[in-house]
């Protein structure tokens, strides 16, 4: 395996681990969220991250996978920011919407979702899967 193949493999491992972290955080969110208030936003907040690892496992087309990761990262940031805005508005410590979105962007699960996007993009730019080397017959 050449250097390019090793870098591609490392990036794919990073995508897998990051998407697993995002999905686990999504399952944890299902456990701790109240679905009675803002039901649609709460459901989307749980669905977006949970799908991340399943996309890694089942979507094989690289560009389609990247597109889905982008949708997940942006959707997750949006729904997470909406829930954070609801919480800080109730408590009375909100600044601006932009500051709430930036603070949400600094959380580990959202950063991991964008890390998945970045690593998947870099893996596409590096090249496709490493070629399988065949063993010559005697």
N, C-alpha and C positions, 0 to 999 in steps of 0.2 A: 504494500500500500504506500503510495507516495504521500508527500506532505499535504497536498491539496485534499486528498482523501481523508487524511487524519484530521485536518481542520474541519472538514465537512462533518465527520463523525462526531467530533467534539461539540460542534454547534448543534447537531441533532440531539445529543445527550443533554445539552443545556436546555433545548426546547422541551424535551421530555420531562426533565426534572422541574423546570419552571411551570410547565402546564399542569403537572401533578400537584405542585404546591398551590396553584391558583384553584384547581378543582377541589382540593381538600379544604381550602378556605371557604369555598362555596358551600360544601356540605356542612361545614361548621356554621356558616351563616344561616342555613336552613334551620338548624337546631336552636339558634338564639334570636330569631326575628319574630316580631309580632305581625302576622299577616292581616290583622283586622284593619289596620290603618294603612292607607296607600297600598292597597292589595296589589295592583298591577306593578307598581315600582318595586315592591318587595319581592314579588315573584321573579321579575326580571333581574333583580339584584342577585338572586340565588341561581337562576338559570344560566346567566352569562358565564360565570366562572366554572360552574360544574361541567359545562360542555367542552372546556379547554382540553382536558386530557383525552376525552373521547375523540376529538378532532385529531389529536396527535396519533391515536391508535388506528382510526378507521379511514381518514382521508389521505389518499396517496398522491394526488396531484398537487405538486408543490405550490403552484400559483393559487389554486383554490383554497388550499390550507392557509396560505398567507392571508388571503382575503377574509377568510372566516376569523382568523386571529385578530385582524384589524377591527372587524365588527365587534368581536368580544371585548377587546381592550377599550374601545371607545364607548361601547354600551355599558361596560362595567364602570368606567370612570363616570359616566353620566348618571347612572342609577345610584351609585355610591355617593356622588356629590349631592343628589337630590335628597337622599336620606340624611346625609350630614347637615344639609341646609335646614331640613325639617327639625332636626334635633337642636341645632344652635339657635334657630328662630324661637323655639319654645323656651329655651333657657335665656335668651336675650343677649347673647354675646357674638352674634354674627357681625362680620364686617361687610364685605361685598361678596357678590356671587363669585367673582374671579378669585378672591382670596380663599373662599371655601373650596373651589375647584382645585386650586394650587395645593392647598393643604391635603386634600384627598389624593392628589397625584403623588404626594410624598409617602403615602402609606405603602407598606411592603406588598400587599396583594396586588395593588394597582401597578406598582413598579414591576412586579413579576409578570403581570399580563403584558406590559409593554416590552419587557425583556424577551418574552416569547416572540413577539412581533419582530423585534430587532434580530434575534438569533435566527429566526426562520428566514428573514430577508437576507441576512448574510450568507446563510446556507445556500440560498438560491443564487446569489451573486458569485459564490465560490465555484459553484458548478453542481452537476447532478451527482447522484450516488457514485461511489467509487466503483470502478469496473471490477468485476470478479475475475480473478486470475485463474486460468484453467491449468491444471497439471498436465504436462505433455505425456502422451502415452508412450510406452516403450517400444 
